[in-house]
Amino acid sequence: MVIKTVTRRLVNWGVNKGMDLAARRGTGGTAVGATPAQAKQDNAAREAAKRARQAAKITRRLR
């Protein structure tokens, strides 16, 4: 039971880190000198990653 809990937390952590990395790929996050269009796109990617994390979390709960 303890191993299952630890494994689940590690998997959740890995999924979150992977989604963050995918959302920030290319620009490395919102850069200081980013144009407004780039900043808007970065924010949209971050929000999409957040929704994907939430969907993955719900999917894992349903299993």
N, C-alpha and C positions, 0 to 999 in steps of 0.2 A: 504494500500500500504506500509506503514511504517512497519507494523507488518510482512508483507510478506517478506520484505527485511531483517529484523532482524532475522526472523526465518530461512531464507535461509542461512544467514551467520553463525548462530549457528550450523545448520546441517552440513555445509561445515567444520567448525572447528572440530566438533565431528568426522566426517569421517576421517579427516586428523590425528587427535590424535589417533584414533583407528588403522589406517594403520601403523602409526609409532610404536605403541605398539606391533602390530602383527609382524612387521619386527624385532623388538629388543628382542622378547621373547626368553628366554633360556639363552642368554649370557649377556643380559643387555647392548647391544651395543658392540662396539669393545673394548674389555678390553685391558689394558696396556700389560699384559703378554700373549695375545692371539697368537696362532700359525698363521703362514701365511695362512694356509688353513681356519682357523676360520675367520680371517680377510676378506679373499676373499668371504667366504660364507655370512658374515654380510653385506658386500658391495653389494653383489648380491641381498640379501633380501631387503636392503634399496632401491635399484634401482627398484625392482619389486613393492615395496610399492608406489614409486613415480609414476610409470606407472599406477598403479591401481587408485591412486588419480586423475591422469589426465583423465583416462577413466571415472571415476565417474563424474568428472566435465563436460566432454563433454556430457555424458548421461543426466545429469540434465539440461544442456542447450537445448537439443533436445526436452525435454518434454514441 
